Amino acid sequence: MAVSRILHMKSHSHSKSLHLRRGIEYILKDEKTNDGLYTGAVNCRKDKALADMLSTKSFFGKTDKRQGYHLIISFKEGECDADTAFKVVQEYVDTYLKDNYEAVYSVHTDTDHIHGHIIWNSVRFTDGYKYRYEKGDWERVIQPLVNRICEKYGLSTIDPAEKSVEEKEWDVKKNGAFVWNEQIKKDVDACILRSADFQMFIQSMKELGYEIKYGKYMAVKPKGMQRFRRLKSLGEGYSEDEIKVRIEKESMKSYQGKSYRNYSPKIRFYKGKVKKRKLTGLQKEYFRMLYRLGKIRKRSYSQVWKYKEDLKKFDRLKKQYLFLSTYEIGKAEEITTAQKKIRTKIKTLNLAKKVLESEMNEKADIIQAVDVIKEESKASLLYKLGDEFFKESDDKVKEAKEVLKTHGITFEDAKTLKEHYESLLKENANSVKKLRSDINTGYQIKKDIEERIKEREIERSKEKERTDQIEDKRKIRKR
């Protein structure tokens, strides 16, 4: 039998990618993999795997926190040889990671128990989203996939321990955040407006088909969703206490005209957006698709589980249409030109980021002094009240204040300066993220156009075939 175990590699304080680098070097060692015979890689160069992964992280601006994941698949002693183990590992990578992640893998043959290693980047190269391992994923996804592959090669399997249902939803492919979060928030808002008290709110939610679960936090589950969602995870205004306050304050009158930042714009937004100029052929095509999908807005959100694929398509088309409108693209050929301009903007923003970081480095002692004072001020106060244990903290605060005094700046001014730079860097990162998303949207549009061209060619071919058949029948009748 094969047993899997998953580990995550955190960012190191001295070098963010240290754990990731060491992990890749370890699993690819020649002495463990029969001189590299049992090694492989997908979506990256095996000998340059770390550089490729770091390049992806840098491109999407996600270089911190978790760097990668390490899966170990251990096989029962004597049950399979290295070739079979390598096929199992390779098939796992192709099934689970190949579409979205850069990964390296190997089989170690230097011990009595043959075992495989897989390391993949925490950031998806396709869209920049980070892989998230949640409690229960091993029982639900990872080990079952290992079992299926092992069965294919005649190896024994193990039954993953059954776990209680988690409240945390993760499976973005199957239950995307756009679909479920928007559904639940819309239904909660509607139930708040028609409820006189919290009990009536609960009853209204149940009438819409929701299951309610109480614990430390209140959680709900609409029909079609596999796991409960904590209401507090939906954002500001959706915790149990906040809902109770909203029930008292909100009414239909107060709700009119109110918009939430996460709500998707309605179709009329696009209509108003493009009235200023004549639509091009490509933009008309996208507008027509959006208009046809507009019917989903007329249905009750509590029935979203029946048509979530339409919602996903609507969300994708919305992004693509806005891309075409924003960059004034009239022909498919102009997408590449727009992408080049976007990359130029990104380069400019990256240069601006370097300038900001350089300025921050020049003021590093001031910024560090602010951090020290904020972190140690409470402990310093305790020392002044007589607790000798916190003397070291008081010394640190004194040193930090001396640094600010040397530079002739007050703590409040230094704090404002630090927040100013952080705000600029955050704004820069958000702009880069948006532009990179636009580049990806351009690629999606190109792919969709190619698919539609193929579909139309197939349809024309079928139509011609039908026409030819009708013509042949006419000729036969004349005879």
C-alpha positions in Angstrom: 0.0 0.0 0.0 1.1 3.6 -0.5 0.7 6.2 2.3 0.9 9.9 1.5 2.0 12.8 3.8 1.9 16.5 2.9 4.2 19.2 4.3 4.4 22.9 3.7 7.5 25.0 3.3 7.4 28.4 5.0 9.3 31.5 4.2 12.7 31.6 6.0 13.6 34.8 7.9 17.0 35.1 6.2 16.1 33.8 2.7 12.4 33.4 1.8 13.1 30.5 -0.5 15.6 28.7 1.7 13.3 25.8 2.6 12.0 25.5 -0.9 15.6 25.4 -2.3 16.8 22.8 0.2 13.7 20.6 -0.5 14.3 20.6 -4.3 18.0 19.9 -3.9 17.2 17.0 -1.5 14.6 15.2 -3.6 16.7 15.4 -6.8 20.0 14.1 -5.3 21.7 11.7 -7.7 22.7 9.2 -4.9 19.0 8.8 -4.0 17.4 8.7 -7.4 19.7 6.2 -9.3 21.9 9.0 -10.8 18.8 11.1 -11.6 17.0 8.3 -13.5 13.9 8.6 -11.3 13.4 12.3 -11.4 11.1 14.6 -13.4 9.4 18.0 -13.7 6.3 19.6 -15.1 5.9 23.3 -16.2 9.4 24.1 -15.2 13.0 23.1 -16.1 14.2 20.3 -13.8 17.7 21.8 -13.4 16.2 25.4 -13.0 13.1 24.5 -11.0 13.8 26.9 -8.2 14.5 29.8 -10.5 11.3 29.2 -12.5 9.2 29.0 -9.4 10.7 32.2 -8.0 10.1 33.9 -11.3 6.4 33.0 -11.1 6.2 34.3 -7.6 7.9 37.5 -8.6 5.6 37.9 -11.6 2.5 37.7 -9.5 3.9 39.7 -6.6 3.6 36.8 -4.2 7.0 36.1 -2.8 6.2 35.9 0.9 4.6 33.4 3.3 4.3 29.8 2.2 6.8 29.0 -0.6 5.8 25.5 -1.6 4.3 22.1 -0.7 6.1 18.7 -0.3 4.2 15.5 -0.7 5.8 12.2 0.3 4.3 8.9 -1.0 5.7 5.9 0.8 5.2 2.4 -0.6 4.9 -0.9 1.3 8.3 -2.7 1.5 8.7 -5.2 -1.3 5.3 -4.4 -2.9 6.5 -2.5 -5.9 9.7 -1.7 -7.8 11.2 1.7 -8.5 9.7 1.8 -12.0 6.2 1.3 -10.8 6.6 3.8 -8.0 7.8 6.4 -10.5 4.8 5.8 -12.7 2.5 6.3 -9.7 4.2 9.5 -8.7 4.3 10.8 -12.3 0.6 10.1 -12.8 -0.2 11.8 -9.5 1.6 14.9 -10.7 -0.1 14.8 -14.1 -3.5 14.5 -12.6 -3.3 16.9 -9.6 -0.7 19.5 -10.5 0.1 19.6 -14.2 -2.7 22.1 -15.2 -1.7 24.8 -12.7 1.6 24.3 -10.9 5.3 24.0 -11.5 6.5 20.8 -9.8 9.5 18.5 -9.5 9.3 14.9 -8.4 11.4 11.9 -7.8 11.5 8.3 -6.4 14.2 7.5 -3.8 15.7 4.0 -4.0 18.4 4.3 -1.4 16.3 2.8 1.4 14.4 -0.5 1.9 11.1 1.4 1.6 10.8 2.9 -1.8 9.2 6.3 -1.6 8.4 9.2 -3.8 8.7 13.0 -3.4 6.7 15.8 -5.1 7.4 19.5 -4.5 5.3 22.2 -6.1 5.2 25.9 -6.2 2.7 27.5 -3.8 1.7 30.0 -6.6 -0.1 28.9 -9.7 1.6 29.9 -12.9 -1.7 30.2 -14.7 -3.4 32.9 -12.7 -1.2 33.7 -9.6 -3.6 32.2 -7.0 -1.9 30.4 -4.1 -2.5 26.8 -3.3 -4.3 26.4 0.0 -4.2 23.2 2.0 -7.1 23.0 4.4 -7.7 20.5 7.2 -9.4 17.5 5.7 -7.9 17.8 2.2 -5.7 14.7 2.8 -8.8 12.5 3.6 -10.9 14.1 0.9 -8.6 14.6 -2.1 -4.9 13.6 -1.7 -5.0 10.0 -0.3 -8.1 9.0 -2.4 -6.2 10.0 -5.6 -3.1 8.1 -4.4 -5.5 5.1 -3.9 -7.0 5.3 -7.3 -3.6 5.4 -9.0 -2.3 2.5 -6.9 -5.3 0.4 -7.8 -4.5 0.9 -11.4 -1.1 -0.6 -11.0 -2.3 -3.4 -8.8 -1.0 -2.0 -5.5 -2.9 -2.2 -2.2 -4.6 0.9 -0.8 -5.6 2.4 2.6 -9.0 3.9 3.6 -8.5 7.6 4.6 -9.9 8.2 8.1 -13.3 9.8 7.9 -13.3 13.3 9.3 -16.1 15.6 10.5 -17.3 18.2 8.1 -15.1 21.3 8.0 -16.7 24.7 8.0 -14.0 26.0 5.7 -14.7 25.8 2.0 -11.8 25.5 -0.3 -12.5 23.6 -3.5 -12.5 26.7 -5.8 -12.8 24.6 -9.0 -16.0 22.9 -7.9 -17.6 25.5 -5.5 -16.0 28.8 -6.7 -15.8 31.8 -4.4 -17.8 33.9 -6.9 -20.7 31.5 -6.9 -21.0 30.6 -3.2 -20.0 33.9 -1.5 -22.2 36.0 -3.7 -25.1 33.6 -3.3 -24.9 33.5 0.5 -24.4 37.3 0.8 -27.3 38.1 -1.4 -29.6 35.7 0.5 -28.4 37.0 3.9 -29.1 40.6 2.8 -32.6 39.7 1.6 -33.4 37.9 4.8 -32.2 40.8 6.9 -34.5 43.2 5.2 -37.6 41.1 5.7 -36.9 40.0 9.3 -38.1 41.8 12.4 -35.7 39.9 14.7 -32.9 37.3 14.6 -35.2 34.3 15.0 -37.2 35.5 12.0 -33.9 35.8 10.1 -33.0 32.2 10.9 -36.4 31.0 9.7 -36.1 33.0 6.5 -32.8 31.4 5.7 -34.2 27.9 6.3 -37.1 28.7 4.0 -34.5 29.4 1.3 -33.1 25.9 1.8 -30.2 26.7 4.1 -28.9 24.5 6.9 -27.8 26.4 10.0 -25.0 25.2 12.3 -24.2 26.8 15.6 -20.8 26.6 17.4 -18.2 29.1 18.2 -19.3 30.8 15.0 -22.5 30.6 13.1 -22.3 28.7 9.8 -24.7 28.1 6.9 -24.9 25.7 4.0 -27.0 26.3 0.9 -28.4 23.4 -1.1 -25.7 22.0 -3.4 -22.7 23.2 -1.4 -20.7 20.4 0.2 -19.5 22.2 3.4 -20.7 24.8 5.8 -19.5 28.4 5.4 -18.9 30.6 8.4 -20.9 33.8 8.0 -18.1 35.9 9.5 -15.8 34.8 6.7 -18.0 36.6 4.2 -16.6 40.0 5.3 -17.7 43.0 7.3 -21.3 43.1 8.2 -21.9 39.3 8.1 -20.9 38.1 11.6 -23.8 37.0 13.9 -23.6 40.1 16.0 -23.3 42.4 13.0 -26.4 40.7 11.4 -28.4 41.4 14.6 -27.4 45.1 14.4 -28.3 45.2 10.7 -31.8 43.7 11.4 -32.5 46.6 13.8 -31.2 49.3 11.5 -31.8 48.3 7.9 -35.0 48.6 5.9 -36.0 48.5 2.3 -35.8 52.2 2.1 -32.2 52.3 3.6 -31.2 49.5 1.2 -32.2 51.3 -2.0 -29.2 52.6 -3.8 -26.8 50.9 -1.5 -24.1 48.9 -3.2 -21.5 46.6 -1.8 -17.9 46.5 -3.1 -18.0 42.8 -3.8 -21.2 42.8 -5.8 -20.9 42.2 -9.6 -22.1 45.1 -11.8 -25.4 44.6 -13.6 -25.6 44.5 -17.4 -26.9 48.1 -17.6 -23.4 49.2 -16.3 -21.9 48.0 -19.5 -24.6 49.5 -21.6 -24.0 52.9 -20.1 -20.2 52.4 -20.3 -20.2 52.0 -24.1 -22.8 54.5 -25.2 -20.1 57.1 -25.8 -18.7 55.3 -28.8 -19.8 52.8 -31.4 -19.2 49.2 -30.5 -16.8 47.2 -32.7 -17.7 43.8 -34.0 -15.7 42.0 -31.3 -17.2 44.1 -28.5 -20.7 43.5 -29.9 -20.1 39.7 -29.8 -19.1 39.9 -26.1 -22.0 42.3 -25.3 -24.4 39.9 -27.0 -23.1 36.9 -24.9 -23.4 39.0 -21.7 -26.9 40.1 -22.6 -28.0 36.5 -23.1 -26.5 35.5 -19.8 -28.3 38.4 -18.2 -31.3 36.2 -17.6 -29.5 34.6 -14.6 -29.9 38.0 -12.8 -33.7 37.6 -12.8 -33.6 34.3 -10.9 -33.5 33.9 -7.1 -30.0 33.7 -5.9 -31.0 30.9 -3.5 -31.3 28.7 -6.6 -27.8 29.4 -7.8 -26.7 25.8 -7.3 -28.8 24.9 -10.3 -26.9 27.3 -12.7 -23.5 28.0 -11.1 -21.7 27.2 -14.4 -23.7 30.1 -16.0 -22.5 32.4 -13.2 -18.9 31.4 -13.7 -19.3 32.0 -17.4 -20.9 35.4 -16.7 -18.1 36.4 -14.4 -15.5 35.4 -17.0 -17.3 37.2 -19.9 -17.7 40.3 -17.7 -13.9 40.5 -17.2 -13.2 39.9 -20.9 -15.8 42.5 -22.0 -14.3 45.1 -19.6 -10.8 44.3 -21.0 -12.0 44.9 -24.6 -13.7 48.2 -23.6 -10.9 49.5 -21.3 -8.2 49.0 -23.9 -10.5 49.9 -26.9 -9.9 46.7 -28.7 -11.8 46.2 -31.9 -10.0 43.3 -33.5 -8.5 40.1 -32.1 -5.1 41.2 -33.4 -5.1 44.2 -31.2 -5.0 42.1 -28.0 -1.3 41.3 -28.4 -0.5 45.1 -28.8 -2.6 45.8 -25.7 -0.7 43.2 -23.7 2.6 44.7 -24.8 1.5 48.1 -23.5 0.3 46.5 -20.2 3.8 44.9 -19.8 5.4 48.3 -20.3 3.2 49.7 -17.6 4.1 46.9 -15.3 7.8 47.6 -15.9 7.3 51.2 -15.0 5.5 50.3 -11.8 8.3 47.9 -10.9 10.8 50.7 -11.4 8.7 52.9 -9.2 8.6 50.2 -6.6 12.4 50.0 -6.6 12.5 53.7 -6.1 10.1 53.5 -3.1 12.1 50.6 -1.6 15.3 52.5 -2.1 13.9 55.5 -0.2 12.6 53.2 2.5 16.0 51.7 2.9 17.5 55.2 3.4 15.0 55.7 6.2 15.2 52.1 7.5 16.4 53.1 10.9 13.4 55.5 11.3 10.9 52.9 10.2 12.5 50.2 12.4 12.3 52.6 15.4 8.6 53.1 14.8 8.1 49.3 14.8 10.1 48.9 18.0 8.2 51.6 19.8 4.8 50.1 18.7 5.8 46.6 19.7 7.6 47.3 23.0 5.7 50.3 24.4 3.3 48.2 26.5 6.1 46.2 28.0 8.1 49.4 28.6 5.1 50.8 30.5 5.0 47.7 32.7 8.7 48.2 33.5 8.0 51.8 34.5 5.3 50.5 36.8 7.9 48.3 38.6 8.1 45.0 36.7 11.9 44.5 36.2 11.2 41.6 33.8 10.5 44.1 31.1 13.7 46.2 31.5 15.0 45.0 28.1 11.9 46.3 26.3 12.2 49.7 28.0 15.8 49.9 26.8 14.7 49.1 23.3 12.1 51.9 23.4 14.6 54.4 24.7 17.1 53.5 21.9 14.4 53.8 19.3 13.3 57.2 20.6 16.9 58.3 20.5 17.1 57.3 16.8 14.1 59.5 16.1 15.5 62.4 18.1 18.8 62.1 16.1 16.8 62.5 12.9 14.8 65.3 14.3 11.4 63.7 13.8 8.6 62.9 16.2 7.1 59.5 16.6 3.8 60.6 15.0 5.5 62.0 12.0 7.7 58.9 11.7 4.6 56.7 11.9 2.9 58.8 9.2 6.0 58.5 7.0 6.0 54.7 7.4 2.3 54.4 6.6 2.8 56.7 3.6 5.4 54.4 2.1 3.4 51.3 2.9 0.3 52.8 1.3 2.3 53.6 -1.9 3.7 50.1 -2.1 0.3 48.5 -1.5 -1.2 50.7 -4.2 1.7 49.8 -6.6 1.2 46.1 -5.8 -2.6 46.3 -6.5 -2.0 48.1 -9.8 0.5 45.4 -10.9 -1.8 42.7 -9.9 -4.7 44.2 -11.9 -2.5 44.6 -15.0 -1.3 41.0 -14.8 -4.9 39.9 -14.5 -5.6 41.9 -17.6 -2.8 40.1 -19.5 -4.3 36.8 -18.5 -7.7 37.9 -19.6 -6.2 38.7 -23.0 -4.9 35.2 -23.3 -8.3 33.8 -22.3 -10.0 35.9 -25.0 -7.6 34.6 -27.6 -8.3 31.1 -26.6 -12.0 31.6 -26.6 -11.9 33.2 -30.0 -10.0 30.2 -31.4 -12.5 27.8 -30.0 -15.4 29.7 -31.4 -13.8 29.8 -34.8 -13.4 26.0 -34.7 -17.0 25.6 -33.6 -18.3 27.8 -36.4 -16.2 25.9 -39.0 -17.6 22.6 -37.7 -21.1 24.1 -37.8 -20.5 25.3 -41.4 -19.2 21.9 -42.4 -22.3 20.2 -40.9 -24.6 22.7 -42.7 -22.9 22.1 -46.0 -23.3 18.4 -45.4 -27.0 18.8 -44.8 -27.4 21.0 -47.8 -25.6 18.4 -50.0 -27.8 15.7 -48.7 -30.9 17.7 -49.5 -29.6 18.4 -53.0 -28.8 14.8 -53.6 -32.4 13.8 -52.5 -33.8 16.4 -55.0 -31.7 14.9 -57.8 -32.9 11.5 -57.0 -36.6 12.6 -57.0 -36.1 14.3 -60.4 -34.8 11.0 -61.8 
